[in-house]
Amino acid sequence: MTHRHVDLFIVGGGINGAGIAADAAGRGLSVALCEMNDLANATSSSSSKLIHGGLRYLEHYEFRLVREALSEREVLLKNAPHLVTPMRFQMPHRPHLRPAWLIRLGLFLYDHIGKREMLPGSKGVKYGADSPLKQDISQGFEYSDCWVDDARLVVANAMSAREHGALIMTRTRCESAKRENGVWVIDVVHTETGESQRFTADGMVNAAGPWVSSFIESKLERKAPYSIRMIKGSHIVVPKLFEQSNAFIMQNADKRIVFAIPYRDQYTLIGTTDEEYRGDPKDVSISDAETDYILDVANQHFKTQLSKKDIVWTYSGVRPLLNDESSNASAVTRDYTLHVEDDHGKAPLLSIFGGKITTYRQLALSAMKDLKEYYPNMGKEWTHAHPLPGGDMSNDHQAFAQKLVQEFPFLTQAQAKRFTGNYGTQAYVLLGEATSVSDLGECFGQDLYQKEVDYLIEHEWARTAEDILWRRSKLGLEFTTEQCARLESYLKSELANDEILISEQIA
């Protein structure tokens, strides 16, 4: 069994784990992170794909969370413009659910409670005969938030961590962790090779998401300081429901809201639900009741009526929220709590309860602040002004895509657009010296070529067709069964012949 010492060992490769790994590594700490599956395998790839302040959180008086989230929108727009893009949201007014004055007050606070430089403010809107909404909906409100590719944001943070020297180990499970002589002794196993490795670490972060409490109890053999409530959120994807580029935020009689969001040009993403969940987080899936709920809310608003046969894809995730004893799942706080405990001032364990993708960077800052006393030589805050890999570009996606087409004339407009939104300036690393389509290698379908797949293996820890089609590219919606099988076959062949990739993770 090989052995390695690091300053900080992180368990969990979701947005919080990857964000802390990047922040800590950039401050000069030696960092190792293990994730038992793929990056963003669970909650972090199952969100509503929004960077938002959380308009409805104002109703629960979570002003600090909203202020922090609104401020983070601006930071992420600057640091990850390829992955985070502005989007306008329209809320059709339904007087029997919320009075207009209440919505105007909420939007006034939303416009002014946080820092807003790049995004336009709110306004009223009128709906005419050409509206996709039902005829009885004549007016509404419009405000700004942002769209995000959630899984790719996780990967970008992991890449940033690696750029600063962190070791990122996917498909690597933490088997045990215990304190010995003022340090953590951590045993991990690579789930594909069965190979074990031992780490010692001065400190440890538990960013296991839905497994945060069970990790403490099963691997550390102690009682978790807080309990979590697992709240399931499910979404459906249907053929494009409306032509506008804006999203809709729909109110329901139960005081919840549901989003209808443009998705990949051809589709509309509708969700989310809030449902108590008590099963294994890896087995989560949409229920019939959730499907009916989402369809019902959409059908109350849009002229085009949807049924189950219109659904082309569904996904569900579990939000590991701090148990604040709220009776209603929708009212459970989306804020986060960090808990630190140590052994006579050494070997701290920081565990993360709750949180949301919008505020992951602030959560990482808070984590480093809590760990500062254990690492007096750590560097200063830096993530607020440092683009994520691929993010050193403007917010003008169209201009960047056009630049790619000019420099690589064999690219189609659709390819250039997808490369811009997925990779930003990393597209240059992907394309390398390619001068023609033939240089891209085999096409697996939907303009996914061998060169892109090889890039994802080498630079983004992709190992399966699922990793590539659903978390790295979102092309799974268009891929046929045969195309998936061919891609999987190629990956198995490549990875079997390239032991370097695994050895990098376990050496």
N, C-alpha and C positions, 0 to 999 in steps of 0.2 A: 504494500500500500504506500503510495506516494504521499508526501507531506508538504504543506505550504503554509506560511504565516502571512496574515493580512491585518491591516488596521481594523477594517470593518467587513463583516460578512452579512449579506442580505439574503433572506429567504422570500422568494416571490418575484415573478417577472411580469407583473402587471404595471400599470402606470405609476403607482406609488413606489414600488421597488425600483423600477427603472429610473424614475425621477430622482430618487435619493442617491442611487448609484452614480448618476451623472454629476449631481451637485457635490457629493463627497469626493469623487475622483478629481473633479476640477479644483478642489481646495487642497489637493496634494496628498490625500489619504490613499493608501493601497486598499483596493476594494475587490471583493469577489461576490458574485450574485449567482444563486442557483434557482432554477425554475423547473418544476417536475414535468411540465409539458412544453408547449411552445410559448413564446412571448405573447402576452395579451390573449392567452388561451381561454380565459373565463370572463369575468365581469368587464374587463377593459376593452373587449371587442364586441360587447353586447349592449352598448349604450344607445341613446337616441342620436348619437353623432353630432352633439351640439356643444359648443363652448358658450355658455349663457350665464347670465346673472341669477336666473331663477326667479322670474317675475312672481310666480305663485308663492315663493318662500316669504314674500313680504306679508302675506296673510297670516303667517305663523310667527311674525315679528323677528325673523332671522336677519336683522339688518347687517350685522357684522359679516355674515356669510355672503350676503348679496353684494355688499360693498367690495369685499375681497374678490369675488367672482367677476364683478364688472371691471375691476382694475386689471385682472388677469387677462380678460379679453384683449385688451390693448397690447399687453406684453407678448401674448402668443401670436397676435396678428403681425407683429414686427419680427419675432424670432422664428416663426414657422409659417411664413406666408404661403408655402406650397401646400400645407396640410390644413390650415385654418383660414377660412375665407368668410367675408361678410355676407350676411343674409338678412333680408327683411322678412318680418313676421307680421301677418295680419290676424287680428282677433275679431271675428264677426261678433257684433253686439247682440246679445240675447238678454233683454231687459229683465226677464223673470229670474235670471240666474245671478247677475251682478249688475247693480245700477251703474249708469255711465259715469257719474261723479266718482265712484269708487275706483273704476278702471283708470280714469284720468289722473286721479291722485297717485295711484300705483305707478303709472307711466311717468308722471312728473318726478317721483322719487327715483325711478329707474334711470331717468335721464341725468339726474343730478347727484345721486348718492355716491356714485363712483366716478373715477376718472374716465372721461370720454373725449378723445381727441380725433380718432379716425372714423368714427361711426356717426351717421346722422341721427338726429333725435326722433321722437315719436310725433305722430300726427293722426288726424281723423281721416277716414276714407269712406267713400260712397260706392255702392254696388248698383250697377245697371243691368240691363237685359243680357249683356254679354258675360256676366259673372258666372263662374262655375258653381256658385252657391245657390241655394234655393231662393225662389223669388221673394219669400217673406223676410229674407235677410237683406236689409237695404243699406246698412252702414256698419262701420267697425273702426278699429284702431290699428295703427301700424307702428312698429318699432324695430330696432336693430338688435341682432345677436349674431352668432357665428356658427358656421358648419365646421366639423372637424372629421378627418379620417382617424378614428380613435385608435385602431390597432397600429396604424402606421406612426402615430404619435408616440406610442410605446416603443416601437422599433427605433425611431429616431433618437429617443432618449438613451436607449441601450447602446446605440452607435456612438453617441456623444460620450457616454461613460467609457466605452472601449477606447475612443480617441484619447482619453485622459488616463489610460493605463489600466482600467478595470477589466477583470476577467468575468465574462458573461457566459454562464453554463446553462444551456437549455437541455431538456430531457435529463435532468439531473435532480434526483430527489434527496432531500435531507433526511437521513435515517435516524440520527441522534445528535443531540447537542447537550453538553454539560460543562459546568465550570470546574477548572482544575488550576490551582496555583495562580489565581487572578486572571486567567484567560479562558476563553471559550474553546472547547475541543469539539469539533464538528466533523461528523462522518457523512459523506455523500456517496451516492451510487449513480452511475450513468445507466438510465433505464433501458438503453438499447444494447450496450455492451456488457452490462453487469459489473463493470470495473469500478472499484471503490477508490476513494481518495479521502485523506484526512486533512483538515484545515485547523489551524489555531488562529484565533482572532481576539483582538483587544476589546471589541464590541460587536454586538449583533443586532440586526433589525429584523423584526417579524412583520413582513408585508405580505402575508399569505392570503389576504382578502377574505373570502368566505370561510377559509380554513384558519383564520387568525387565532381563534379560541381553541379549536381542536388541536392545532399545532402545539400550543403551550401545554395542553393537557396530555397529549399522546407522546410527543417527542421530548418535551422538557420535564414531563411528569410533575406538573404542579398546577394549582388552580389558576384559571384565567382571572385577571383583575376585573374585567367587565364581560358582560354577556353581549352578544350581538343578536340582532333580529335580521334574518335573511328575508329580504323583500324581493319578490320576483317581478321583473319587468319584461314584458313580451312585446314584440313588434310584428307587423305583417308588411309585406311588400307586394304591391299590385301594379299592373300597367298604369302608365302615367294618367293621373286623375284630372290634371289641369295643366294649362300651358304656361302660366306665369312662373317667373323665376323665384317668387317669394314662397315662403312656407305659410301654413295656416296653423293657428293655435285655437283649438276648439274647446269650448266650455261644455261641461256635462252637468246634469242635475245633481250628481253626487259631489259637486264642487271640485272634482278633478278636472284636469285638462289633458287633451290628447293632441299631439302634433301630426300634421300631414306635411311631409317634407319632400321636395324634389330629390330624386335619387338616381344617379348615374344616367341622366338624360332621358331614359326610357321608362322610368318607374316612379312611384310615389311610396315613400316609407311612412307608415302610420303606427303610432304608439305614443306612450307606453302605458302599461298597466301597473298597478300596485297590489300585489297579492302576497300574503304571508306564505313562506315556504319552509318546510321542515325536512326535506329530503336531502340527498347527497347533491351538492352544487353541480357536480359534473353530469348529473342526470336531468338537469332542468330542461323543460320544454313547455311550449304554449299549451294551455288547456282549451277545451271547447268553450268554456265560459268566457275566457279571455278573448278568444277569437270573436265570439258573438258580441262582446262588449265593444271591441274596437270597431267592428263593422257597424254596430248600432250608432255609435257616436258619429262616424263618417257619414252614414246615411241620413242622419238628422240635419247635416249641413250641406251636402253636395247634391247637385241635380243628378249626376251619374250615381246610380245605386249599385252597391257592391254586394256580392255573395261569396261564399266560401270558394266557389270555383274560380273566382278572379285572383285568388292568392297564389303568387308564384314562389314565395319563400316566407318563412317565419324564422325568428330567432328569439331566444330568451336568455336572460342572465340574472344572476342573483346579486343584489346590492347588500354588502355586509354592513349594515348600519348599526350604530351604537344604540343599544336598548335603552330608550329614554322613557319607557313605560307608557308611551302614547297608545291610546286605545285604537286609533285608526292608522293603518299602514301608511296612508298618504301623508300623515302628520309627523311621522318619525323624522327626526332631524337628519339633514344631508350633510351636516357639519362633521368634522373629524375630531377625534380625541387621541392624543399620543400618551402612552404610559411608559415611563422609564423606571426600571428597578435595577439595582446592582448588588454586588457583594463587597461590602465595606469599601465602597468607592471605586471598585474595579469591575471589569467585565460587565458593562451595562447591557441590558436588553431593552430595546425600544420596540413596542408593539403598537400597530396602527389599527384603530377602530373607526370605521366610517370613512367619509371622504367622497369626493366626486371628481371627475376627470378635469373639470374646469380649473380647480384649485390645486392640482397636483403639485405645481411648482412651489406654491406657498406652503403646502404641507411639507415638502422637502426642506424648505427654509426653516420651518418650525422644528423639524426633526434635527437639523444640524445645530440649531440654537440649543436644543435640549442636550445634545451630545458634546457641546463645546467644552464643558469642564473636563471631559475625559480625553479630549484631543486639543490641548492648549495651543498647539502649533499649527492647527488647521488654518487654511487661507480664508480670505474674505468672501462675502457673497459675490457671485459673478453671473448667475444664470439670467438675470434680468436684461442684460445687454449683450448676450452672446447667441447668435442664431444657432438653431439646431442643424445637424447635417442636412444639406440640401436647401436650407432656408436663407442663404445669402443671395436673395433675389427680391424684386419688387412684388407688390400684390397684384400686378397686372399679369395674370396668367396668359391671356391672349398674346401679349407681346412676347413673353418668354417662349411660348409654344411656337410662335412664328420664327423666332430666332433659331430654335432647334431645327425647324424645317429648312431654313436657309443654310445652316451649317451641315445638316444631314438630309439632303434633298430626297433620299429614298424613303424617308418617313412619311406616312400618311398624316393628315391633319388630326385624325382621331388618335393615332399613336402619340403624336406630339402633345396633344391635350392631356392624354392619360399619363404620360411620362412627367409632364409638368406638375400635375396634381398629386402624383405618387412620390416622385423623387426630387423634384426641384432641380438644383444644380448637380445633384448626384447623377442625373441623367447622363452627364458627360463621362462619369466613371463607368456607367453601364455600357454606353455606346463605344467608348474607347476609340480605337482607330478604324472603326467600321466605315466603309465607303459605299456599300451597296447592300441590298436586301440579302444577298447570298452570304454576306459576312455575318448575318444574324443567326445563321444556322437553321435548324429544323423549326418549322412552325407547328405548334401543338394545337392551335386553334385560337380564334379571336385576337389575332395579331400578337399572341404570346410566343416569342421566339426563344430558341435555345440560349442565346446570349443573355437575355433577361433572366431566364431560369438560373443560369450559371452565376450571374451576379447575385441573385437572391440566396443561393447556396453559400457563396463565398463571403458576402458582406452582411447578410441579414438573417442568418441562422435558419433558413428555410430547409426543411428535410422531407416534407410530404406534400402531396398535391393539395391537401386541405390547407396547409400553411400558406401556400402560394395563392390558391384560388379564392380563399375566403378571408384571410387576414392580410396578405401582402398586396393583392390586386383587386379583389371583389369580382373577378371574372367568372367565378363559380356559377353565377346566375345564367351565363350564356353557354357554358361548356356542356357538351354532350357526355354521356356515360363513356363512350368510346374514347373521346379526347381526354377525359380524366384518367382512364386506364393507361393510355399511352404516356401521359405525363408522369404518372406514378411509376411506370416501368422504367422510364428514363432516369428518374430520381434514384430509384433503387440501384440501377446499374452504375450511375455516377458515384453514389456514396459508397457503394461496395468497393469500387476501384480507387477510392480516394480516402485512405485512412488518415490522412493528415488532418482532415476536418475534425474527426473525433479526438485525435491525439492532442489537438490544440485545446480542447476543452478539458481533458483529463490529465495533461502533462504538467 
